[in-house]
Amino acid sequence: MSLEQFNNICIIWASLGVTTFILLQFVTAPYGRHIKKGWGPELPNKLGWVLMELPSFAIILYFYLNFSQSSYAQFLNILWLFHYFNRTFIFPLRIRTKGKKMPLTIVLSAIFFNLINAGLNGYFLSHFEQYSSLDFENWMFYLGLTIFVLGFISNQISDSILINLRKPDEVGYKIPNGFLFKYISCPNLLSEIIQWSGFAIMAWNLPATTFLIWTIANLLPRALNHHKWYRDHFKEYPINRKAIIPKIW
Ligand code: NDP
């Protein structure tokens, strides 16, 4: 495949991401608090998370192990693997979702999303990249890495606060407080967007940007839905708290 053909695939895939963003203004992804009947067969929630995220980890690992890459491309792969090791194997063990289910439709669509995104990023980093070790000295590397690390830490703190709202056997919902929850309903989702913005700055290529577009397309509507859900379910929900951008949105 030529670089031009590859770039065209990325542009088509990014356009589908934008289309999905528009669709998600009308359809709420039915998992977690938004799960409802009518979306076909269901799987145990934790198994669903492992199956959904595994392709993203496995595909990048495949490219990392089987192709020669510059040290800069290898470093990008390691950041990706670090994130997805946590999301695939650690996060599902931590969540307190006893007895909860997830529609197979959601699992299959997330597998498809992860196959394409990881496939495009892995393919680029093993076939088209032209990084050199000098890129480790570029200001964009330091900026992107700082944003990536801050996003990861903030995502971990926010997810931990949410997970610990429940005692091990509880399944209900409570109002989260502390950290960035003082300002917004979904700091975990904002942090994930920040993290992949950092990655896109470091990588500075089309597939990483395309993945960022897809991440925003999924998480921005989800944050708006969560925020509305909190307001509908808790009369005492803090009135000044926004959905995802402090003081604005
Ligand atoms: P949520 O905020 O919906 O849930 C996170 C966990 O906390 C779930 O186990 C949830 O339980 C629990 N929880 C959330 N709010 C409460 C509450 N008020 N009271 C009690 N428990 C609560 O996040 P998602 O499930 O959507 O996403 C999980 C992680 O995956 C996030 O870090 C997100 O950024 C990331 N993600 C990334 C995507 C991407 O495109 N890169 C796509 C989707 C997720 P329950 O499941 O029962 O609601």
Residues whose N, C-alpha, C, O or C-beta is under 5 A from the ligand:
A	BS01	NDP	G32 R33 I95 R96 T97 D159 L162 I163 L165 R166 G172 Y173 K174 I175 P176 N188 L189 E192 W214 T215 N218
